Amino acid sequence: MKKTIILIIFLFGNIDIFAQPVTSNIKKPKTLQVGANISTLTTTKAFFLSPSVVFEYGRSSVYLGPNLGIDYLHSTQSLGLHLHYQFYPNQKQKRIDFYFSFDMQWIKFKKEETFFDIKTNYIQNTMGYGFKLRIYHKLYFNQNFGLGFVYERKHYNYHNEPNLEGSRVNKFSVTGLLKFGIGYAF
């Protein structure tokens, strides 16, 4: 009798071990999702606030928006454009996703001094790595860092010398990027 009870408990107690999860092998069709994101970016040149429109399709995301910032060196306001691309090498998860990123920024500064004006244009490209953490339903936090190159073009225009052509300085340098943002997918 004891052996029979133990055998029944053993057989019916382990029935869930042989059960398979209820999942569907049918792939969901890829759809274009649109969202909004606001990020803070800090680079080797300036600090920015960047509101963006987000387009997600499959394992890729594209962020596009203006850069509003302050130049560290000249303490002047700037205006620019920010393009950010994310690629998710793994399938998207429910809570956290890791991604590779590419950032391209165009930034324009203008500073007026007593004797001259400085007009500066930057084109910055960085590649990096980051993550996206879902906070609640479609609300998320994202962060990434990257390294790359910046092309800087400065033009000096002198006020007291109308006949003197302004001087130009062009240079390439190494740059970094640190980005924190919060967004919502509609």
C-alpha positions as CSV (number, residue, x, y, z in Angstrom):
1,M,0.0,0.0,0.0
2,K,2.8,2.4,0.9
3,K,4.5,1.7,-2.4
4,T,1.3,2.4,-4.4
5,I,0.8,5.8,-2.7
6,I,4.5,6.8,-3.3
7,L,4.1,5.7,-6.9
8,I,0.9,7.8,-7.4
9,I,2.5,10.9,-5.7
10,F,5.6,10.4,-7.9
11,L,3.7,10.1,-11.1
12,F,1.2,12.9,-10.6
13,G,3.6,15.2,-8.7
14,N,6.0,15.3,-11.7
15,I,3.5,15.8,-14.4
16,D,4.5,19.5,-14.8
17,I,8.0,18.5,-15.6
18,F,6.9,17.1,-19.0
19,A,4.6,20.0,-19.8
20,Q,5.8,22.5,-22.5
21,P,5.4,26.2,-22.2
22,V,2.6,27.8,-24.2
23,T,4.4,29.8,-26.8
24,S,3.8,30.5,-30.5
25,N,6.5,29.9,-33.0
26,I,4.8,32.4,-35.4
27,K,6.9,35.5,-35.8
28,K,5.2,38.8,-35.3
29,P,5.2,41.1,-38.3
30,K,7.6,44.0,-38.0
31,T,5.9,47.3,-37.4
32,L,7.1,50.8,-37.3
33,Q,6.7,52.4,-33.8
34,V,7.0,56.1,-33.2
35,G,8.0,57.6,-29.9
36,A,9.5,60.6,-28.2
37,N,12.7,60.9,-26.1
38,I,14.5,63.7,-24.3
39,S,18.2,63.2,-23.6
40,T,21.1,65.0,-22.0
41,L,24.4,64.6,-23.8
42,T,27.8,65.5,-22.7
43,T,30.7,65.5,-25.1
44,T,34.3,66.8,-24.9
45,K,33.0,70.1,-26.4
46,A,29.6,70.9,-24.8
47,F,26.6,69.9,-22.7
48,F,23.3,69.4,-24.6
49,L,19.6,68.8,-24.1
50,S,18.2,66.9,-27.1
51,P,14.5,66.3,-27.6
52,S,14.0,63.7,-30.3
53,V,11.4,61.8,-32.3
54,V,12.1,58.1,-32.2
55,F,11.4,55.6,-35.0
56,E,11.7,51.9,-34.2
57,Y,11.5,49.1,-36.7
58,G,12.6,45.5,-36.0
59,R,16.0,45.6,-34.2
60,S,16.8,49.2,-35.1
61,S,15.9,52.6,-33.7
62,V,16.6,56.1,-35.1
63,Y,16.4,59.3,-33.0
64,L,16.3,62.7,-34.7
65,G,16.1,66.0,-33.1
66,P,17.7,69.4,-32.3
67,N,20.6,69.9,-29.9
68,L,20.3,72.8,-27.5
69,G,23.5,73.3,-25.5
70,I,26.3,75.3,-23.9
71,D,29.9,75.2,-25.1
72,Y,32.3,74.4,-22.2
73,L,35.1,76.6,-23.6
74,H,33.2,79.7,-24.5
75,S,30.1,79.4,-22.2
76,T,27.9,80.2,-25.2
77,Q,24.6,78.8,-26.3
78,S,24.5,76.5,-29.3
79,L,22.1,75.0,-31.7
80,G,22.5,71.9,-33.7
81,L,21.1,68.6,-35.0
82,H,21.4,65.2,-33.5
83,L,21.0,61.9,-35.3
84,H,21.3,58.7,-33.2
85,Y,21.0,55.1,-34.5
86,Q,20.7,52.0,-32.3
87,F,21.1,48.4,-33.3
88,Y,20.0,45.6,-31.0
89,P,22.1,42.5,-31.7
90,N,19.9,40.3,-29.5
91,Q,16.2,39.8,-29.6
92,K,14.4,42.5,-27.7
93,Q,13.6,41.6,-24.1
94,K,10.8,42.6,-21.8
95,R,12.9,44.6,-19.3
96,I,16.3,45.5,-20.5
97,D,17.9,45.7,-24.0
98,F,21.6,46.3,-24.9
99,Y,22.5,48.0,-28.1
100,F,25.3,49.4,-30.3
101,S,24.9,53.0,-31.2
102,F,26.1,55.6,-33.8
103,D,25.7,59.3,-33.1
104,M,26.2,62.1,-35.5
105,Q,25.9,65.7,-34.3
106,W,26.2,69.0,-36.1
107,I,26.7,71.9,-33.7
108,K,27.0,75.7,-34.3
109,F,28.3,78.2,-31.8
110,K,28.7,82.0,-32.1
111,K,30.5,84.1,-29.5
112,E,30.8,87.9,-29.8
113,E,33.8,89.5,-28.0
114,T,34.9,93.1,-27.8
115,F,37.3,93.0,-30.7
116,F,36.3,89.9,-32.6
117,D,33.6,87.3,-33.2
118,I,34.1,83.5,-33.1
119,K,31.9,81.3,-35.2
120,T,32.4,77.6,-34.6
121,N,30.9,74.5,-36.4
122,Y,31.4,71.0,-35.2
123,I,30.6,67.7,-36.8
124,Q,30.9,64.9,-34.3
125,N,30.7,61.1,-35.0
126,T,30.8,58.6,-32.2
127,M,30.2,54.8,-31.9
128,G,29.3,53.2,-28.6
129,Y,27.3,50.8,-26.5
130,G,24.3,51.3,-24.3
131,F,21.2,49.9,-22.7
132,K,17.4,50.6,-22.6
133,L,15.6,49.8,-19.4
134,R,11.8,49.7,-19.5
135,I,10.4,51.5,-16.4
136,Y,6.7,51.1,-16.8
137,H,4.7,49.8,-19.8
138,K,6.0,51.9,-22.7
139,L,8.1,54.4,-20.6
140,Y,11.9,53.7,-20.7
141,F,15.3,55.0,-19.6
142,N,18.2,54.8,-21.9
143,Q,22.0,55.4,-21.5
144,N,25.0,55.0,-23.8
145,F,28.6,56.1,-24.1
146,G,30.8,56.3,-27.1
147,L,34.1,57.4,-28.6
148,G,34.8,58.9,-32.0
149,F,36.1,61.9,-33.9
150,V,35.1,65.6,-34.2
151,Y,35.8,68.0,-37.0
152,E,36.0,71.6,-35.7
153,R,36.0,74.7,-37.9
154,K,36.4,78.1,-36.3
155,H,36.3,81.4,-38.0
156,Y,37.5,84.6,-36.3
157,N,36.2,87.9,-37.5
158,Y,38.0,91.0,-36.2
159,H,35.9,94.2,-35.6
160,N,38.7,96.8,-35.5
161,E,40.3,95.7,-38.7
162,P,37.8,95.9,-41.5
163,N,40.4,95.1,-44.2
164,L,41.8,92.1,-42.3
165,E,40.3,88.8,-43.4
166,G,39.2,86.7,-40.6
167,S,41.4,83.7,-39.7
168,R,40.1,80.1,-39.9
169,V,41.1,77.1,-37.8
170,N,40.2,73.6,-38.9
171,K,41.1,70.5,-36.9
172,F,40.2,66.9,-36.2
173,S,40.3,65.5,-32.6
174,V,39.1,62.6,-30.6
175,T,35.9,63.0,-28.7
176,G,33.7,61.1,-26.3
177,L,29.9,61.0,-25.6
178,L,27.8,60.2,-22.6
179,K,24.1,60.2,-23.0
180,F,21.2,59.7,-20.6
181,G,17.6,59.9,-21.7
182,I,14.0,59.0,-20.9
183,G,11.4,58.2,-23.6
184,Y,8.0,56.9,-24.4
185,A,6.9,54.6,-27.3
186,F,3.4,55.4,-28.6
